Amino acid sequence: MPDLSFLKPRSSQGWLAWVLLFFILMFSVASDQFLTLQNLLDLTETYAVTGIFALGLFVVLVTGGIDISFAAVASVVQYGIAALFINFGFDNAPLSILLALACGTLFGMINAVLIYWLRIVSIIITISMQALLFGLLMWLTDGRSLYNLPEWWVTLHNVLPFSLRGQSYQLGLPLCIMLIIAAITWLLLNKTHLGRQLYATGGDQESARRIGIRVGLIHILAYGYLGALAAIGGLVQVYRVGEVVPNALVGGELDVLAATVLGGASLMGGKGTVTGTLMGVFLIAILKNGLNLVGVSSYFMNIVIGVVIMAAIIVTHYKKRRETDVSFV
């Protein structure tokens, strides 16, 4: 018999690849609209913002923390930039983007300071920050959407156009931005001393401190990085839809968390890869898209996502216990 051992996955990314293949084949059979180039391109375009958020959240998870306030940060940043244009005529694209990055980074750093120096559980602080920012945004704006936006922000650009079998296609700007951020995040985590410190902090915070790693600074950098990517994601979201809707992003945190956990990131820190995170985003995307194409209720989609997250967490904790089991029984 031929040796098929090479087909057995040796990592969580390997298992995830098989799961992706299974669902792609299943939805391809269930709907002839699923496995088309246009649908796949639309899928990647739609979930590019989720991917940007997931890459930032992944860096925080690597350090052993968690932050779910990124959607509120993105909403506040995009509304603030739009309000500057509408109320004061501020129409400078580079400065607007830099201001958005600065604001997002600041919000992320505030989370880190509160978590690390006050010794409060990260999920409690970030839930509070999410409620505070989103509540203030909705209260101050009465939930009004903004439409009269600067041309640089809402004008669609043709990026990497190509033709196939007489049909014209293109890779959208949101997808290109997500891939660039993925490359930067991969370089940060895998090719820099800072990346090794991020993993070390998540693996064992006390050990990291004893070998000279400034754990507090590492947390500030990680949460600040997520804040910056939240700002970018907010800007990209407005570019896609052409308007600022204050409550458009809040509520999608579950998809982002699911993608990072499915990609192999551990809620206890120190594990995961950029590739796995992107695979997790794509799995969430094809699940929602495929279920929608076969006519499944949107309410049931939430059940599926919840089950997938639960399964991923159970597997992650089981593997962690196996790795740390030193009993002699």
Secondary structure, 3 states (H helix, E strand, C coil): CCCCHHHCCCCHHHHHHHHHHHHHHHHHHHCCCCCCHHHHHHHHHHCHHHHHHHHHHHHHHHCCCCCCCHHHHHHHHHHHHHHHHHHHCCCCHHHHHHHHHHHHHHHHHHHHHHHHHHCCCHHHHHHHHHHHHHHHHHHHHCCCCECCCCHHHHCCCCCCEEEECCEEEECCHHHHHHHHHHHHHHHHHHHCHHHHHHHHHHHCHHHHHHCCCCHHHHHHHHHHHHHHHHHHHHHHHHHHHCCECCCCCCCCHHHHHHHHHHCCCCCCCCCCCHHHHHHHHHHHHHHHHHHHHCCCCHHHHHHHHHHHHHHHHHHHHHHHHHHHCCCCC
